[in-house]
Amino acid sequence: MKVAMTTRNHAIVWIDHLKARVFYVGVTGVDEVVLHAHLSTEHLHHKANSIGSGHIADDARFLGDVAGALAQSGEILIVGPGGEKASFQHYLQQHHPKIAAAVVKVETADHPSDAQIVALAKKHFRFAAYRHSASNP
């Protein structure tokens, strides 16, 4: 997967089982890519006395697409609800160890707005400090 962008050094990804929003955050701006899972259904309901956990299985193609979007990032922050973020981190460790090595933190964030995700990234990657030090040599 190709993503047109000027810099990808710092990335934050919000992920659940249906969608991933990847933000590349830099001192000069933010770029976003939205990726969608390739599932036959969005909802799976568990019924009493039925076989199965009632959970949607991980979509390996979707997780691979998200990993590809993060491949050029030097530092990655993974956020999301429930266990999806941990499942994605585990997928990276198993299938993309170089990308997994760039993950600096995994944090719970239910359904934040785009602005809240970008603010979290800027706070974590300390972009305010970069701007301040650049303006005061």
C-alpha positions as CSV (number, residue, x, y, z in Angstrom):
1,M,0.0,0.0,0.0
2,K,1.3,3.4,-0.9
3,V,0.6,6.6,1.1
4,A,1.6,10.0,-0.3
5,M,3.1,12.0,2.4
6,T,6.1,14.2,3.1
7,T,7.2,12.6,6.4
8,R,6.2,9.6,8.3
9,N,8.6,9.6,11.3
10,H,5.9,9.9,13.9
11,A,2.6,8.0,13.5
12,I,-0.4,7.4,15.7
13,V,-3.0,4.7,14.8
14,W,-6.4,4.4,16.3
15,I,-7.7,0.9,15.5
16,D,-10.7,-1.2,16.1
17,H,-12.0,-4.4,14.3
18,L,-13.6,-2.4,11.5
19,K,-11.4,0.6,10.8
20,A,-7.9,2.1,11.4
21,R,-7.2,5.8,11.3
22,V,-3.5,6.4,10.8
23,F,-2.2,10.0,11.4
24,Y,1.4,11.0,10.4
25,V,2.2,13.9,12.7
26,G,5.0,16.2,12.0
27,V,6.1,19.7,13.0
28,T,4.8,21.1,9.8
29,G,1.4,19.3,9.7
30,V,-0.7,16.1,9.8
31,D,-1.6,13.6,7.2
32,E,-4.3,10.9,7.6
33,V,-5.1,7.6,6.0
34,V,-8.3,5.6,6.8
35,L,-8.3,1.9,6.3
36,H,-11.3,-0.5,6.5
37,A,-11.5,-4.1,7.4
38,H,-12.6,-6.6,4.8
39,L,-15.3,-8.3,6.8
40,S,-18.5,-9.9,5.5
41,T,-20.4,-8.4,8.4
42,E,-19.8,-5.6,10.9
43,H,-21.7,-7.3,13.8
44,L,-21.5,-10.7,15.2
45,H,-23.9,-11.6,18.0
46,H,-23.3,-14.4,20.4
47,K,-26.3,-16.6,21.0
48,A,-26.9,-18.8,24.0
49,N,-26.0,-22.5,23.5
50,S,-24.1,-21.8,20.3
51,I,-20.5,-22.7,19.4
52,G,-18.1,-19.9,19.1
53,S,-17.1,-16.9,21.2
54,G,-19.2,-14.3,19.5
55,H,-16.1,-12.3,18.6
56,I,-15.1,-11.3,15.1
57,A,-11.9,-13.0,14.0
58,D,-8.9,-10.7,13.2
59,D,-8.8,-9.8,9.5
60,A,-5.2,-10.5,8.5
61,R,-5.4,-8.6,5.3
62,F,-6.7,-5.5,7.2
63,L,-4.0,-5.8,9.8
64,G,-1.4,-6.2,7.0
65,D,-2.7,-3.0,5.3
66,V,-2.4,-1.1,8.6
67,A,1.1,-2.4,9.1
68,G,2.0,-1.3,5.6
69,A,0.8,2.2,6.3
70,L,3.1,2.3,9.3
71,A,6.2,0.7,7.7
72,Q,8.1,4.0,7.3
73,S,7.4,5.3,10.8
74,G,10.2,5.6,13.3
75,E,7.9,6.0,16.3
76,I,4.4,4.6,16.6
77,L,1.7,5.1,19.1
78,I,-1.2,2.6,19.0
79,V,-4.6,3.6,20.5
80,G,-8.0,2.1,20.4
81,P,-10.8,0.5,22.4
82,G,-10.9,-2.9,24.0
83,G,-8.5,-5.5,23.0
84,E,-8.1,-4.5,19.3
85,K,-5.0,-2.4,20.0
86,A,-3.3,-5.2,21.8
87,S,-4.3,-7.7,19.1
88,F,-2.7,-5.3,16.5
89,Q,0.4,-5.0,18.6
90,H,0.6,-8.8,18.8
91,Y,0.1,-9.1,15.1
92,L,3.0,-6.7,14.5
93,Q,5.2,-8.7,16.8
94,Q,4.4,-11.9,15.0
95,H,4.5,-10.8,11.4
96,H,6.3,-7.4,11.3
97,P,8.9,-7.3,14.0
98,K,10.7,-4.2,12.6
99,I,7.5,-2.2,12.7
100,A,6.7,-3.6,16.2
101,A,10.1,-2.4,17.4
102,A,9.0,1.2,16.5
103,V,5.9,1.0,18.8
104,V,6.6,3.2,21.7
105,K,3.3,2.9,23.6
106,V,-0.1,1.3,23.4
107,E,-2.9,3.2,25.1
108,T,-6.7,2.9,25.5
109,A,-8.8,5.5,23.7
110,D,-12.4,4.5,23.1
111,H,-13.7,6.7,20.2
112,P,-11.8,10.0,20.2
113,S,-12.2,12.7,17.6
114,D,-9.5,13.2,15.0
115,A,-8.4,16.4,16.8
116,Q,-8.1,14.4,20.1
117,I,-6.0,11.8,18.4
118,V,-3.7,14.4,16.9
119,A,-3.4,16.2,20.2
120,L,-2.5,12.9,22.0
121,A,0.2,12.3,19.4
122,K,1.6,15.8,19.6
123,K,1.7,15.6,23.4
124,H,3.3,12.1,23.4
125,F,5.8,13.0,20.7
126,R,6.4,16.5,22.3
127,F,5.9,18.6,19.2
128,A,5.2,21.7,21.3
129,A,8.8,21.4,22.6
130,Y,10.2,21.1,19.1
131,R,8.4,24.3,18.0
132,H,9.6,26.1,21.1
133,S,13.2,25.1,20.7
134,A,13.1,25.9,17.0
135,S,11.9,29.4,17.6
136,N,14.5,30.0,20.4
137,P,17.9,28.8,19.1
